[in-house]
Amino acid sequence: MLTKQLTAIRLVGLALISFMMTACESYKQQPSLLLQTESGYVIPDGAQGIAIIRHPREATLLQLRGMAGTGDVILKDSQHEKCLKIPIRFAAGDFGGRGIGTHQAKPVLLEIRSAQAAEILADDKDIVSDQYRIGTDSSADIVVLSGLAMSQGFVLNPGLSFMAEILGARHQRVDCTVNT
């Protein structure tokens, strides 16, 4: 009786291993298109681009908390051969402060999934978080990857100066490498 149970367990184990290997093999065969920017960040398949604020500063004043910095938004083009790199200013805030102080915050990474949001940034217009669905999964228009609490509202403003408001931000075409 015990021998039959052990044999059944072995057969079930072999079936599970076989199933898992087949599933892994079919997953590997599915084409995946990832773009890696020249700075090493990956723009996932289905995303329009990524916003990178490397060194934001965070300040708190009692219950108020604010964050600001500059960075870049890197957007895919339709042919996936080049990316559009636009300098941006970033500001965020909420009522999550605890005391008084200022410090260097963690880098902020935002995945731009909405084609409309990408077009607005490419046209040098502001992105205000309350006008888009913000979340942590791919169903959101803008996905928070790191450095920002979901309670914090934010603004992405193309350009780094007042003159950029008048003349437009300096756009650059940069290489994007395709990883499959």
Order of alpha helices (4+ residues) and beta strands (2+ residues): alpha-beta-beta-beta-beta-beta-beta-beta-beta-alpha-beta-beta-beta-beta-alpha-beta
